[in-house]
Amino acid sequence: MMKTLTLAGALIVTTSGYALAQQTFSAWGHDFTVSQFAPQQMMVGVATDSKTGRKFNVVKLKNGKMMAISPITGMQGMPEMAQDDMVQ
């Protein structure tokens, strides 16, 4: 589990590069400010498409919902989530 979280974190840092050190990044024509990072313990799994075999990481949130982990550069549109779906 820690290996998956470490890999997911490394993927985010890699895609965001230097901007992450500044706590900001730009995507989809918008500038974003990132909150301070804090270590958390989460339930992490791998979702596999039964038809194509493609895989991606998922995190189970405290409220029971699941969230996909994807690199920012791999997303087509800007994500939008309800406040109670945020990792807190």
PDB file of N, CA, C and O in Angstrom:
ATOM      1  N   MET A   1       0.824  -1.177   0.000  1.00  0.00           N
ATOM      2  CA  MET A   1       0.000   0.000   0.000  1.00  0.00           C
ATOM      3  C   MET A   1       0.874   1.250   0.000  1.00  0.00           C
ATOM      4  O   MET A   1       0.621   2.177  -0.769  1.00  0.00           O
ATOM      5  N   MET A   2       1.885   1.287   0.839  1.00  0.00           N
ATOM      6  CA  MET A   2       2.768   2.450   0.886  1.00  0.00           C
ATOM      7  C   MET A   2       3.506   2.619  -0.432  1.00  0.00           C
ATOM      8  O   MET A   2       3.772   3.743  -0.856  1.00  0.00           O
ATOM      9  N   LYS A   3       3.838   1.508  -1.085  1.00  0.00           N
ATOM     10  CA  LYS A   3       4.526   1.577  -2.374  1.00  0.00           C
ATOM     11  C   LYS A   3       3.632   2.252  -3.408  1.00  0.00           C
ATOM     12  O   LYS A   3       4.104   3.067  -4.200  1.00  0.00           O
ATOM     13  N   THR A   4       2.342   1.916  -3.404  1.00  0.00           N
ATOM     14  CA  THR A   4       1.391   2.517  -4.339  1.00  0.00           C
ATOM     15  C   THR A   4       1.231   4.006  -4.069  1.00  0.00           C
ATOM     16  O   THR A   4       1.221   4.810  -5.001  1.00  0.00           O
ATOM     17  N   LEU A   5       1.105   4.378  -2.797  1.00  0.00           N
ATOM     18  CA  LEU A   5       1.000   5.799  -2.459  1.00  0.00           C
ATOM     19  C   LEU A   5       2.258   6.559  -2.854  1.00  0.00           C
ATOM     20  O   LEU A   5       2.183   7.686  -3.344  1.00  0.00           O
ATOM     21  N   THR A   6       3.414   5.941  -2.638  1.00  0.00           N
ATOM     22  CA  THR A   6       4.673   6.577  -3.009  1.00  0.00           C
ATOM     23  C   THR A   6       4.757   6.760  -4.516  1.00  0.00           C
ATOM     24  O   THR A   6       5.171   7.816  -4.995  1.00  0.00           O
ATOM     25  N   LEU A   7       4.363   5.728  -5.269  1.00  0.00           N
ATOM     26  CA  LEU A   7       4.379   5.839  -6.725  1.00  0.00           C
ATOM     27  C   LEU A   7       3.401   6.893  -7.216  1.00  0.00           C
ATOM     28  O   LEU A   7       3.721   7.661  -8.123  1.00  0.00           O
ATOM     29  N   ALA A   8       2.210   6.938  -6.626  1.00  0.00           N
ATOM     30  CA  ALA A   8       1.221   7.949  -7.020  1.00  0.00           C
ATOM     31  C   ALA A   8       1.737   9.349  -6.712  1.00  0.00           C
ATOM     32  O   ALA A   8       1.582  10.262  -7.522  1.00  0.00           O
ATOM     33  N   GLY A   9       2.345   9.517  -5.551  1.00  0.00           N
ATOM     34  CA  GLY A   9       2.917  10.814  -5.193  1.00  0.00           C
ATOM     35  C   GLY A   9       4.039  11.219  -6.130  1.00  0.00           C
ATOM     36  O   GLY A   9       4.139  12.381  -6.526  1.00  0.00           O
ATOM     37  N   ALA A  10       4.886  10.254  -6.486  1.00  0.00           N
ATOM     38  CA  ALA A  10       5.983  10.539  -7.410  1.00  0.00           C
ATOM     39  C   ALA A  10       5.454  10.925  -8.782  1.00  0.00           C
ATOM     40  O   ALA A  10       6.025  11.786  -9.451  1.00  0.00           O
ATOM     41  N   LEU A  11       4.381  10.301  -9.196  1.00  0.00           N
ATOM     42  CA  LEU A  11       3.770  10.617 -10.485  1.00  0.00           C
ATOM     43  C   LEU A  11       3.238  12.047 -10.502  1.00  0.00           C
ATOM     44  O   LEU A  11       3.410  12.767 -11.485  1.00  0.00           O
ATOM     45  N   ILE A  12       2.601  12.448  -9.426  1.00  0.00           N
ATOM     46  CA  ILE A  12       2.082  13.807  -9.333  1.00  0.00           C
ATOM     47  C   ILE A  12       3.224  14.812  -9.328  1.00  0.00           C
ATOM     48  O   ILE A  12       3.160  15.821 -10.030  1.00  0.00           O
ATOM     49  N   VAL A  13       4.261  14.553  -8.552  1.00  0.00           N
ATOM     50  CA  VAL A  13       5.403  15.457  -8.490  1.00  0.00           C
ATOM     51  C   VAL A  13       6.091  15.546  -9.844  1.00  0.00           C
ATOM     52  O   VAL A  13       6.488  16.631 -10.270  1.00  0.00           O
ATOM     53  N   THR A  14       6.232  14.416 -10.520  1.00  0.00           N
ATOM     54  CA  THR A  14       6.883  14.403 -11.823  1.00  0.00           C
ATOM     55  C   THR A  14       6.116  15.233 -12.841  1.00  0.00           C
ATOM     56  O   THR A  14       6.716  16.002 -13.591  1.00  0.00           O
ATOM     57  N   THR A  15       4.801  15.085 -12.873  1.00  0.00           N
ATOM     58  CA  THR A  15       4.001  15.810 -13.861  1.00  0.00           C
ATOM     59  C   THR A  15       3.909  17.292 -13.551  1.00  0.00           C
ATOM     60  O   THR A  15       3.746  18.101 -14.465  1.00  0.00           O
ATOM     61  N   SER A  16       4.008  17.661 -12.299  1.00  0.00           N
ATOM     62  CA  SER A  16       3.886  19.062 -11.936  1.00  0.00           C
ATOM     63  C   SER A  16       5.228  19.780 -11.898  1.00  0.00           C
ATOM     64  O   SER A  16       5.286  21.001 -12.049  1.00  0.00           O
ATOM     65  N   GLY A  17       6.311  19.023 -11.696  1.00  0.00           N
ATOM     66  CA  GLY A  17       7.655  19.590 -11.754  1.00  0.00           C
ATOM     67  C   GLY A  17       7.908  20.716 -10.779  1.00  0.00           C
ATOM     68  O   GLY A  17       7.489  20.665  -9.623  1.00  0.00           O
ATOM     69  N   TYR A  18       8.592  21.720 -11.255  1.00  0.00           N
ATOM     70  CA  TYR A  18       9.024  22.843 -10.438  1.00  0.00           C
ATOM     71  C   TYR A  18       7.850  23.604  -9.820  1.00  0.00           C
ATOM     72  O   TYR A  18       7.959  24.107  -8.702  1.00  0.00           O
ATOM     73  N   ALA A  19       6.749  23.688 -10.526  1.00  0.00           N
ATOM     74  CA  ALA A  19       5.593  24.440 -10.029  1.00  0.00           C
ATOM     75  C   ALA A  19       5.096  23.895  -8.707  1.00  0.00           C
ATOM     76  O   ALA A  19       4.599  24.660  -7.880  1.00  0.00           O
ATOM     77  N   LEU A  20       5.213  22.606  -8.483  1.00  0.00           N
ATOM     78  CA  LEU A  20       4.754  22.019  -7.243  1.00  0.00           C
ATOM     79  C   LEU A  20       5.532  22.561  -6.053  1.00  0.00           C
ATOM     80  O   LEU A  20       4.970  22.753  -4.974  1.00  0.00           O
ATOM     81  N   ALA A  21       6.834  22.809  -6.248  1.00  0.00           N
ATOM     82  CA  ALA A  21       7.643  23.369  -5.180  1.00  0.00           C
ATOM     83  C   ALA A  21       7.147  24.766  -4.814  1.00  0.00           C
ATOM     84  O   ALA A  21       7.307  25.211  -3.678  1.00  0.00           O
ATOM     85  N   GLN A  22       6.550  25.446  -5.774  1.00  0.00           N
ATOM     86  CA  GLN A  22       6.001  26.776  -5.545  1.00  0.00           C
ATOM     87  C   GLN A  22       4.568  26.732  -5.023  1.00  0.00           C
ATOM     88  O   GLN A  22       3.978  27.782  -4.770  1.00  0.00           O
ATOM     89  N   GLN A  23       3.999  25.539  -4.857  1.00  0.00           N
ATOM     90  CA  GLN A  23       2.626  25.323  -4.414  1.00  0.00           C
ATOM     91  C   GLN A  23       1.599  25.860  -5.410  1.00  0.00           C
ATOM     92  O   GLN A  23       0.477  26.190  -5.025  1.00  0.00           O
ATOM     93  N   THR A  24       1.973  25.948  -6.680  1.00  0.00           N
ATOM     94  CA  THR A  24       1.046  26.340  -7.731  1.00  0.00           C
ATOM     95  C   THR A  24       1.300  25.486  -8.965  1.00  0.00           C
ATOM     96  O   THR A  24       2.394  24.951  -9.140  1.00  0.00           O
ATOM     97  N   PHE A  25       0.293  25.360  -9.816  1.00  0.00           N
ATOM     98  CA  PHE A  25       0.486  24.746 -11.121  1.00  0.00           C
ATOM     99  C   PHE A  25      -0.592  25.266 -12.061  1.00  0.00           C
ATOM    100  O   PHE A  25      -1.618  25.781 -11.616  1.00  0.00           O
ATOM    101  N   SER A  26      -0.357  25.129 -13.349  1.00  0.00           N
ATOM    102  CA  SER A  26      -1.307  25.572 -14.366  1.00  0.00           C
ATOM    103  C   SER A  26      -1.758  24.375 -15.188  1.00  0.00           C
ATOM    104  O   SER A  26      -0.951  23.521 -15.555  1.00  0.00           O
ATOM    105  N   ALA A  27      -3.055  24.321 -15.473  1.00  0.00           N
ATOM    106  CA  ALA A  27      -3.617  23.269 -16.315  1.00  0.00           C
ATOM    107  C   ALA A  27      -4.964  23.755 -16.830  1.00  0.00           C
ATOM    108  O   ALA A  27      -5.658  24.512 -16.151  1.00  0.00           O
ATOM    109  N   TRP A  28      -5.331  23.321 -18.022  1.00  0.00           N
ATOM    110  CA  TRP A  28      -6.602  23.667 -18.647  1.00  0.00           C
ATOM    111  C   TRP A  28      -6.827  25.176 -18.725  1.00  0.00           C
ATOM    112  O   TRP A  28      -7.970  25.632 -18.704  1.00  0.00           O
ATOM    113  N   GLY A  29      -5.743  25.954 -18.815  1.00  0.00           N
ATOM    114  CA  GLY A  29      -5.862  27.403 -18.905  1.00  0.00           C
ATOM    115  C   GLY A  29      -6.150  28.092 -17.583  1.00  0.00           C
ATOM    116  O   GLY A  29      -6.516  29.267 -17.574  1.00  0.00           O
ATOM    117  N   HIS A  30      -5.995  27.386 -16.458  1.00  0.00           N
ATOM    118  CA  HIS A  30      -6.240  27.953 -15.131  1.00  0.00           C
ATOM    119  C   HIS A  30      -4.981  27.798 -14.283  1.00  0.00           C
ATOM    120  O   HIS A  30      -4.187  26.884 -14.507  1.00  0.00           O
ATOM    121  N   ASP A  31      -4.802  28.687 -13.314  1.00  0.00           N
ATOM    122  CA  ASP A  31      -3.723  28.585 -12.339  1.00  0.00           C
ATOM    123  C   ASP A  31      -4.311  28.095 -11.025  1.00  0.00           C
ATOM    124  O   ASP A  31      -5.318  28.624 -10.554  1.00  0.00           O
ATOM    125  N   PHE A  32      -3.683  27.085 -10.433  1.00  0.00           N
ATOM    126  CA  PHE A  32      -4.174  26.479  -9.199  1.00  0.00           C
ATOM    127  C   PHE A  32      -3.165  26.668  -8.076  1.00  0.00           C
ATOM    128  O   PHE A  32      -1.956  26.646  -8.309  1.00  0.00           O
ATOM    129  N   THR A  33      -3.666  26.853  -6.855  1.00  0.00           N
ATOM    130  CA  THR A  33      -2.844  26.893  -5.652  1.00  0.00           C
ATOM    131  C   THR A  33      -3.060  25.578  -4.919  1.00  0.00           C
ATOM    132  O   THR A  33      -4.198  25.143  -4.740  1.00  0.00           O
ATOM    133  N   VAL A  34      -1.981  24.947  -4.497  1.00  0.00           N
ATOM    134  CA  VAL A  34      -2.047  23.648  -3.827  1.00  0.00           C
ATOM    135  C   VAL A  34      -1.881  23.844  -2.329  1.00  0.00           C
ATOM    136  O   VAL A  34      -1.005  24.588  -1.890  1.00  0.00           O
ATOM    137  N   SER A  35      -2.726  23.173  -1.541  1.00  0.00           N
ATOM    138  CA  SER A  35      -2.589  23.239  -0.087  1.00  0.00           C
ATOM    139  C   SER A  35      -1.306  22.524   0.329  1.00  0.00           C
ATOM    140  O   SER A  35      -0.676  21.842  -0.479  1.00  0.00           O
ATOM    141  N   GLN A  36      -0.931  22.683   1.581  1.00  0.00           N
ATOM    142  CA  GLN A  36       0.239  21.986   2.098  1.00  0.00           C
ATOM    143  C   GLN A  36      -0.014  20.480   2.041  1.00  0.00           C
ATOM    144  O   GLN A  36      -1.129  20.023   2.294  1.00  0.00           O
ATOM    145  N   PHE A  37       1.010  19.724   1.711  1.00  0.00           N
ATOM    146  CA  PHE A  37       0.888  18.271   1.678  1.00  0.00           C
ATOM    147  C   PHE A  37       1.028  17.721   3.088  1.00  0.00           C
ATOM    148  O   PHE A  37       1.859  18.182   3.871  1.00  0.00           O
ATOM    149  N   ALA A  38       0.204  16.730   3.398  1.00  0.00           N
ATOM    150  CA  ALA A  38       0.238  16.108   4.717  1.00  0.00           C
ATOM    151  C   ALA A  38       0.163  14.595   4.543  1.00  0.00           C
ATOM    152  O   ALA A  38      -0.624  14.102   3.735  1.00  0.00           O
ATOM    153  N   PRO A  39       0.976  13.858   5.293  1.00  0.00           N
ATOM    154  CA  PRO A  39       0.912  12.398   5.190  1.00  0.00           C
ATOM    155  C   PRO A  39      -0.419  11.886   5.737  1.00  0.00           C
ATOM    156  O   PRO A  39      -0.900  12.337   6.777  1.00  0.00           O
ATOM    157  N   GLN A  40      -0.996  10.938   5.011  1.00  0.00           N
ATOM    158  CA  GLN A  40      -2.256  10.332   5.435  1.00  0.00           C
ATOM    159  C   GLN A  40      -2.202   8.852   5.124  1.00  0.00           C
ATOM    160  O   GLN A  40      -1.472   8.416   4.235  1.00  0.00           O
ATOM    161  N   GLN A  41      -2.976   8.093   5.860  1.00  0.00           N
ATOM    162  CA  GLN A  41      -3.091   6.670   5.588  1.00  0.00           C
ATOM    163  C   GLN A  41      -4.403   6.453   4.848  1.00  0.00           C
ATOM    164  O   GLN A  41      -5.467   6.848   5.326  1.00  0.00           O
ATOM    165  N   MET A  42      -4.321   5.816   3.665  1.00  0.00           N
ATOM    166  CA  MET A  42      -5.510   5.634   2.847  1.00  0.00           C
ATOM    167  C   MET A  42      -5.582   4.206   2.328  1.00  0.00           C
ATOM    168  O   MET A  42      -4.586   3.485   2.264  1.00  0.00           O
ATOM    169  N   MET A  43      -6.789   3.833   1.964  1.00  0.00           N
ATOM    170  CA  MET A  43      -7.018   2.536   1.337  1.00  0.00           C
ATOM    171  C   MET A  43      -6.830   2.727  -0.169  1.00  0.00           C
ATOM    172  O   MET A  43      -7.559   3.498  -0.792  1.00  0.00           O
ATOM    173  N   VAL A  44      -5.858   2.030  -0.754  1.00  0.00           N
ATOM    174  CA  VAL A  44      -5.526   2.175  -2.168  1.00  0.00           C
ATOM    175  C   VAL A  44      -5.706   0.830  -2.860  1.00  0.00           C
ATOM    176  O   VAL A  44      -5.350  -0.214  -2.314  1.00  0.00           O
ATOM    177  N   GLY A  45      -6.262   0.868  -4.064  1.00  0.00           N
ATOM    178  CA  GLY A  45      -6.449  -0.347  -4.839  1.00  0.00           C
ATOM    179  C   GLY A  45      -6.171  -0.093  -6.311  1.00  0.00           C
ATOM    180  O   GLY A  45      -5.875   1.032  -6.714  1.00  0.00           O
ATOM    181  N   VAL A  46      -6.268  -1.134  -7.098  1.00  0.00           N
ATOM    182  CA  VAL A  46      -6.086  -1.046  -8.550  1.00  0.00           C
ATOM    183  C   VAL A  46      -7.384  -1.481  -9.204  1.00  0.00           C
ATOM    184  O   VAL A  46      -7.885  -2.572  -8.929  1.00  0.00           O
ATOM    185  N   ALA A  47      -7.933  -0.636 -10.068  1.00  0.00           N
ATOM    186  CA  ALA A  47      -9.140  -0.971 -10.822  1.00  0.00           C
ATOM    187  C   ALA A  47      -8.713  -1.461 -12.198  1.00  0.00           C
ATOM    188  O   ALA A  47      -7.888  -0.827 -12.856  1.00  0.00           O
ATOM    189  N   THR A  48      -9.272  -2.588 -12.635  1.00  0.00           N
ATOM    190  CA  THR A  48      -8.939  -3.173 -13.931  1.00  0.00           C
ATOM    191  C   THR A  48     -10.203  -3.282 -14.771  1.00  0.00           C
ATOM    192  O   THR A  48     -11.197  -3.866 -14.338  1.00  0.00           O
ATOM    193  N   ASP A  49     -10.161  -2.717 -15.976  1.00  0.00           N
ATOM    194  CA  ASP A  49     -11.289  -2.823 -16.913  1.00  0.00           C
ATOM    195  C   ASP A  49     -11.378  -4.267 -17.379  1.00  0.00           C
ATOM    196  O   ASP A  49     -10.409  -4.812 -17.907  1.00  0.00           O
ATOM    197  N   SER A  50     -12.539  -4.889 -17.186  1.00  0.00           N
ATOM    198  CA  SER A  50     -12.680  -6.304 -17.522  1.00  0.00           C
ATOM    199  C   SER A  50     -12.634  -6.574 -19.027  1.00  0.00           C
ATOM    200  O   SER A  50     -12.325  -7.692 -19.438  1.00  0.00           O
ATOM    201  N   LYS A  51     -12.934  -5.569 -19.855  1.00  0.00           N
ATOM    202  CA  LYS A  51     -12.892  -5.763 -21.303  1.00  0.00           C
ATOM    203  C   LYS A  51     -11.515  -5.492 -21.895  1.00  0.00           C
ATOM    204  O   LYS A  51     -11.018  -6.272 -22.707  1.00  0.00           O
ATOM    205  N   THR A  52     -10.894  -4.375 -21.484  1.00  0.00           N
ATOM    206  CA  THR A  52      -9.621  -3.973 -22.102  1.00  0.00           C
ATOM    207  C   THR A  52      -8.398  -4.357 -21.291  1.00  0.00           C
ATOM    208  O   THR A  52      -7.295  -4.431 -21.832  1.00  0.00           O
ATOM    209  N   GLY A  53      -8.581  -4.603 -19.995  1.00  0.00           N
ATOM    210  CA  GLY A  53      -7.444  -4.917 -19.136  1.00  0.00           C
ATOM    211  C   GLY A  53      -6.679  -3.687 -18.667  1.00  0.00           C
ATOM    212  O   GLY A  53      -5.699  -3.820 -17.934  1.00  0.00           O
ATOM    213  N   ARG A  54      -7.109  -2.486 -19.075  1.00  0.00           N
ATOM    214  CA  ARG A  54      -6.436  -1.254 -18.635  1.00  0.00           C
ATOM    215  C   ARG A  54      -6.631  -1.069 -17.138  1.00  0.00           C
ATOM    216  O   ARG A  54      -7.672  -1.431 -16.590  1.00  0.00           O
ATOM    217  N   LYS A  55      -5.626  -0.505 -16.482  1.00  0.00           N
ATOM    218  CA  LYS A  55      -5.646  -0.364 -15.029  1.00  0.00           C
ATOM    219  C   LYS A  55      -5.389   1.083 -14.612  1.00  0.00           C
ATOM    220  O   LYS A  55      -4.759   1.855 -15.334  1.00  0.00           O
ATOM    221  N   PHE A  56      -5.896   1.425 -13.428  1.00  0.00           N
ATOM    222  CA  PHE A  56      -5.582   2.706 -12.797  1.00  0.00           C
ATOM    223  C   PHE A  56      -5.753   2.546 -11.291  1.00  0.00           C
ATOM    224  O   PHE A  56      -6.425   1.626 -10.824  1.00  0.00           O
ATOM    225  N   ASN A  57      -5.136   3.453 -10.541  1.00  0.00           N
ATOM    226  CA  ASN A  57      -5.206   3.406  -9.088  1.00  0.00           C
ATOM    227  C   ASN A  57      -6.468   4.095  -8.591  1.00  0.00           C
ATOM    228  O   ASN A  57      -6.922   5.077  -9.178  1.00  0.00           O
ATOM    229  N   VAL A  58      -7.028   3.576  -7.515  1.00  0.00           N
ATOM    230  CA  VAL A  58      -8.177   4.192  -6.860  1.00  0.00           C
ATOM    231  C   VAL A  58      -7.895   4.301  -5.364  1.00  0.00           C
ATOM    232  O   VAL A  58      -7.185   3.476  -4.788  1.00  0.00           O
ATOM    233  N   VAL A  59      -8.461   5.328  -4.753  1.00  0.00           N
ATOM    234  CA  VAL A  59      -8.354   5.552  -3.317  1.00  0.00           C
ATOM    235  C   VAL A  59      -9.761   5.509  -2.742  1.00  0.00           C
ATOM    236  O   VAL A  59     -10.668   6.140  -3.286  1.00  0.00           O
ATOM    237  N   LYS A  60      -9.956   4.776  -1.652  1.00  0.00           N
ATOM    238  CA  LYS A  60     -11.258   4.749  -0.977  1.00  0.00           C
ATOM    239  C   LYS A  60     -11.253   5.858   0.069  1.00  0.00           C
ATOM    240  O   LYS A  60     -10.418   5.864   0.973  1.00  0.00           O
ATOM    241  N   LEU A  61     -12.187   6.792  -0.059  1.00  0.00           N
ATOM    242  CA  LEU A  61     -12.272   7.934   0.843  1.00  0.00           C
ATOM    243  C   LEU A  61     -12.957   7.560   2.149  1.00  0.00           C
ATOM    244  O   LEU A  61     -13.580   6.504   2.254  1.00  0.00           O
ATOM    245  N   LYS A  62     -12.839   8.427   3.134  1.00  0.00           N
ATOM    246  CA  LYS A  62     -13.457   8.190   4.438  1.00  0.00           C
ATOM    247  C   LYS A  62     -14.975   8.061   4.348  1.00  0.00           C
ATOM    248  O   LYS A  62     -15.592   7.349   5.141  1.00  0.00           O
ATOM    249  N   ASN A  63     -15.577   8.757   3.371  1.00  0.00           N
ATOM    250  CA  ASN A  63     -17.035   8.709   3.232  1.00  0.00           C
ATOM    251  C   ASN A  63     -17.500   7.493   2.431  1.00  0.00           C
ATOM    252  O   ASN A  63     -18.689   7.373   2.135  1.00  0.00           O
ATOM    253  N   GLY A  64     -16.575   6.583   2.073  1.00  0.00           N
ATOM    254  CA  GLY A  64     -16.911   5.350   1.377  1.00  0.00           C
ATOM    255  C   GLY A  64     -16.832   5.426  -0.137  1.00  0.00           C
ATOM    256  O   GLY A  64     -16.851   4.395  -0.809  1.00  0.00           O
ATOM    257  N   LYS A  65     -16.743   6.630  -0.682  1.00  0.00           N
ATOM    258  CA  LYS A  65     -16.646   6.776  -2.134  1.00  0.00           C
ATOM    259  C   LYS A  65     -15.230   6.469  -2.590  1.00  0.00           C
ATOM    260  O   LYS A  65     -14.299   6.470  -1.784  1.00  0.00           O
ATOM    261  N   MET A  66     -15.066   6.203  -3.893  1.00  0.00           N
ATOM    262  CA  MET A  66     -13.741   5.943  -4.444  1.00  0.00           C
ATOM    263  C   MET A  66     -13.345   7.080  -5.377  1.00  0.00           C
ATOM    264  O   MET A  66     -14.195   7.674  -6.041  1.00  0.00           O
ATOM    265  N   MET A  67     -12.035   7.380  -5.423  1.00  0.00           N
ATOM    266  CA  MET A  67     -11.496   8.434  -6.264  1.00  0.00           C
ATOM    267  C   MET A  67     -10.375   7.841  -7.103  1.00  0.00           C
ATOM    268  O   MET A  67      -9.501   7.148  -6.582  1.00  0.00           O
ATOM    269  N   ALA A  68     -10.402   8.114  -8.403  1.00  0.00           N
ATOM    270  CA  ALA A  68      -9.343   7.641  -9.295  1.00  0.00           C
ATOM    271  C   ALA A  68      -8.118   8.537  -9.161  1.00  0.00           C
ATOM    272  O   ALA A  68      -8.237   9.755  -9.024  1.00  0.00           O
ATOM    273  N   ILE A  69      -6.953   7.926  -9.203  1.00  0.00           N
ATOM    274  CA  ILE A  69      -5.695   8.684  -9.203  1.00  0.00           C
ATOM    275  C   ILE A  69      -5.158   8.660 -10.625  1.00  0.00           C
ATOM    276  O   ILE A  69      -4.910   7.598 -11.196  1.00  0.00           O
ATOM    277  N   SER A  70      -4.985   9.843 -11.180  1.00  0.00           N
ATOM    278  CA  SER A  70      -4.525   9.964 -12.550  1.00  0.00           C
ATOM    279  C   SER A  70      -3.568  11.138 -12.645  1.00  0.00           C
ATOM    280  O   SER A  70      -3.760  12.130 -11.942  1.00  0.00           O
ATOM    281  N   PRO A  71      -2.539  11.065 -13.492  1.00  0.00           N
ATOM    282  CA  PRO A  71      -1.656  12.217 -13.647  1.00  0.00           C
ATOM    283  C   PRO A  71      -2.419  13.381 -14.289  1.00  0.00           C
ATOM    284  O   PRO A  71      -3.277  13.172 -15.146  1.00  0.00           O
ATOM    285  N   ILE A  72      -2.103  14.584 -13.872  1.00  0.00           N
ATOM    286  CA  ILE A  72      -2.782  15.768 -14.378  1.00  0.00           C
ATOM    287  C   ILE A  72      -2.662  15.854 -15.892  1.00  0.00           C
ATOM    288  O   ILE A  72      -3.617  16.251 -16.560  1.00  0.00           O
ATOM    289  N   THR A  73      -1.528  15.498 -16.438  1.00  0.00           N
ATOM    290  CA  THR A  73      -1.319  15.593 -17.883  1.00  0.00           C
ATOM    291  C   THR A  73      -2.158  14.583 -18.654  1.00  0.00           C
ATOM    292  O   THR A  73      -2.334  14.732 -19.863  1.00  0.00           O
ATOM    293  N   GLY A  74      -2.676  13.565 -17.987  1.00  0.00           N
ATOM    294  CA  GLY A  74      -3.482  12.548 -18.645  1.00  0.00           C
ATOM    295  C   GLY A  74      -4.974  12.846 -18.621  1.00  0.00           C
ATOM    296  O   GLY A  74      -5.761  12.086 -19.185  1.00  0.00           O
ATOM    297  N   MET A  75      -5.380  13.945 -17.973  1.00  0.00           N
ATOM    298  CA  MET A  75      -6.794  14.277 -17.858  1.00  0.00           C
ATOM    299  C   MET A  75      -7.205  15.205 -18.994  1.00  0.00           C
ATOM    300  O   MET A  75      -6.487  16.150 -19.318  1.00  0.00           O
ATOM    301  N   GLN A  76      -8.349  14.939 -19.593  1.00  0.00           N
ATOM    302  CA  GLN A  76      -8.806  15.745 -20.725  1.00  0.00           C
ATOM    303  C   GLN A  76      -9.464  17.039 -20.276  1.00  0.00           C
ATOM    304  O   GLN A  76      -9.238  18.087 -20.880  1.00  0.00           O
ATOM    305  N   GLY A  77     -10.265  16.984 -19.239  1.00  0.00           N
ATOM    306  CA  GLY A  77     -10.956  18.178 -18.766  1.00  0.00           C
ATOM    307  C   GLY A  77     -10.664  18.424 -17.307  1.00  0.00           C
ATOM    308  O   GLY A  77     -10.197  17.536 -16.594  1.00  0.00           O
ATOM    309  N   MET A  78     -10.943  19.641 -16.866  1.00  0.00           N
ATOM    310  CA  MET A  78     -10.680  19.998 -15.477  1.00  0.00           C
ATOM    311  C   MET A  78     -11.636  19.248 -14.558  1.00  0.00           C
ATOM    312  O   MET A  78     -12.847  19.282 -14.778  1.00  0.00           O
ATOM    313  N   PRO A  79     -11.117  18.567 -13.529  1.00  0.00           N
ATOM    314  CA  PRO A  79     -11.993  17.834 -12.607  1.00  0.00           C
ATOM    315  C   PRO A  79     -12.747  18.791 -11.685  1.00  0.00           C
ATOM    316  O   PRO A  79     -12.259  19.877 -11.369  1.00  0.00           O
ATOM    317  N   GLU A  80     -13.921  18.384 -11.265  1.00  0.00           N
ATOM    318  CA  GLU A  80     -14.696  19.161 -10.302  1.00  0.00           C
ATOM    319  C   GLU A  80     -15.320  18.178  -9.325  1.00  0.00           C
ATOM    320  O   GLU A  80     -15.910  17.176  -9.729  1.00  0.00           O
ATOM    321  N   MET A  81     -15.186  18.473  -8.029  1.00  0.00           N
ATOM    322  CA  MET A  81     -15.671  17.553  -7.007  1.00  0.00           C
ATOM    323  C   MET A  81     -16.405  18.312  -5.923  1.00  0.00           C
ATOM    324  O   MET A  81     -16.123  19.481  -5.659  1.00  0.00           O
ATOM    325  N   ALA A  82     -17.355  17.626  -5.296  1.00  0.00           N
ATOM    326  CA  ALA A  82     -18.070  18.194  -4.161  1.00  0.00           C
ATOM    327  C   ALA A  82     -17.126  18.275  -2.958  1.00  0.00           C
ATOM    328  O   ALA A  82     -16.182  17.493  -2.856  1.00  0.00           O
ATOM    329  N   GLN A  83     -17.377  19.204  -2.063  1.00  0.00           N
ATOM    330  CA  GLN A  83     -16.511  19.409  -0.896  1.00  0.00           C
ATOM    331  C   GLN A  83     -16.401  18.148  -0.053  1.00  0.00           C
ATOM    332  O   GLN A  83     -15.317  17.850   0.448  1.00  0.00           O
ATOM    333  N   ASP A  84     -17.485  17.399   0.120  1.00  0.00           N
ATOM    334  CA  ASP A  84     -17.422  16.194   0.963  1.00  0.00           C
ATOM    335  C   ASP A  84     -16.695  15.035   0.291  1.00  0.00           C
ATOM    336  O   ASP A  84     -16.465  14.009   0.930  1.00  0.00           O
ATOM    337  N   ASP A  85     -16.327  15.171  -0.983  1.00  0.00           N
ATOM    338  CA  ASP A  85     -15.534  14.161  -1.666  1.00  0.00           C
ATOM    339  C   ASP A  85     -14.035  14.468  -1.612  1.00  0.00           C
ATOM    340  O   ASP A  85     -13.229  13.674  -2.096  1.00  0.00           O
ATOM    341  N   MET A  86     -13.656  15.594  -1.037  1.00  0.00           N
ATOM    342  CA  MET A  86     -12.248  15.959  -0.944  1.00  0.00           C
ATOM    343  C   MET A  86     -11.556  15.123   0.128  1.00  0.00           C
ATOM    344  O   MET A  86     -12.172  14.758   1.129  1.00  0.00           O
ATOM    345  N   VAL A  87     -10.291  14.825  -0.081  1.00  0.00           N
ATOM    346  CA  VAL A  87      -9.506  14.079   0.904  1.00  0.00           C
ATOM    347  C   VAL A  87      -9.131  15.061   2.010  1.00  0.00           C
ATOM    348  O   VAL A  87      -8.445  16.053   1.763  1.00  0.00           O
ATOM    349  N   GLN A  88      -9.586  14.776   3.235  1.00  0.00           N
ATOM    350  CA  GLN A  88      -9.309  15.676   4.344  1.00  0.00           C
ATOM    351  C   GLN A  88      -8.753  14.934   5.510  1.00  0.00           C
ATOM    352  O   GLN A  88      -8.458  15.538   6.542  1.00  0.00           O
TER     353      GLN A  88
END
